[in-house]
Amino acid sequence: MGYLGHVAAEDVFFAVLRQYVEYCNNAAVLYHLIGAFDPALVSKHAMSITTLIRDSEVQSRCYWESLYSELGRCLVAEQFLNQEFSIAL
């Protein structure tokens, strides 16, 4: 899933999430889906992802913390990759 997710187009991303909602809706699976796709794609749809997190079935509250943490990692990674850094010597 990791390789497919990082090179997947937006339509594949939505198809996988649609399958997730229809057949699974488990927080642990969503955690791995968020981590498998390109951070740029996840970041672009962060508000929709938060809705999926809120509606996911969890066995413990710590899953929600992990899900929001993974989403935050994607947001930071996308922001970091878009910046050019220069070091003054």
HELIX and SHEET records of a PDB file:
HELIX    1   1 GLY A    2  VAL A    7  1                                   6    
HELIX    2   2 GLU A   10  TYR A   23  1                                  14    
HELIX    3   3 ALA A   27  ALA A   36  1                                  10    
HELIX    4   4 PRO A   39  LYS A   44  1                                   6    
HELIX    5   5 ALA A   46  ASP A   55  1                                  10    
HELIX    6   6 CYS A   62  ASN A   82  1                                  21    
END                                                                             
